[in-house]
Amino acid sequence: MIRPRFVLITLLLILACNASRREISDDLSTPEASVRSYWGFLVSRDVGIAIENDDLRYITDASAQGLKQVRVEALERLKAHHYMLDNRIVSAELNTNVSATVLAVELRYRGETKPDTYKYYLTKNDGKWLIDDRLYPCPLCDGKGQVRDFSSYRTGSELTTKECEHCKGTGWRSYIHAGKS
Ligand SMILES: [Zn+2]
């Protein structure tokens, strides 16, 4: 026989565990909110220090509490200084009722000083806005889609430009569909 009190305690424990794990607010109700939620996830993933690690098995309970506290504080410090916290959304436009484009300014890595413009394509499915693609400016042509054509030197004519092969002239590269764009 299952005791009601046992069921209640188990239920409360499950809820408490989920609440502490779910630090990221997953709001997918608008294209803008979805991109922000995605950033939040990336920050949390980057600073993923395991608070409850297996090493605690070898440590006394009293000392394990102290160690966990040190880890929690380290985690908060890392989160508070993550380079993605300066990301901002420039524009969010609906193309149709179910497709949207979001432009954002982001740093690509820790220590980078000049932010880049990123482009997100999103699709609405079952009430949720999900990311189809995340694009960054092509590093080879600097987002212009054209590169200098040095072969024109040989003919003695003026230096012309040609389509950038890296991005097929679009000026963008895809994070998600890398190799295809
Ligand atoms: Zn290019």
Residues whose N, C-alpha, C, O or C-beta is under 5 A from the ligand:
A	BS01	ZN	C138 L140 C141 G145 C164 H166 C167 G171
